[in-house]
């Protein structure tokens, strides 16, 4: 993943604080994809890549408030 700029981290922190339902939706999508992963029969690499991206994005948004606070 490309390291986001401090401005992007602050924007993601605002999303985490002001729109927690967006983060919950993203985490739910990630959980759904992970539960479906063992059942994938075609294009396993695509399913694994989607899971990885969703996990990294979810983790980034979840941790962005702490990252933004440390950058001040």
Steps between C-alpha positions, in 0.01 A plus 500: 500500500620851424552691823232770525592862565423658839207685341348171383552348845314794656216462248473128575499577873208734442318223316563265793364757748219665305377203296550186711230322301722524190780326688257238633380434145856462375587263784185300433588470132850387595361239740259375233779464244716314752223254583442436130868452422515125579211440258653675200544258212596736220767769503628454853765768448232761432307408814818504711600838358158645574524374859846646543399841369188510716697397809769763440246774433295406805812494717617836363170671574477340844852609594487843332380692809804379695731566206360852458544572871863388490580721204407819687 
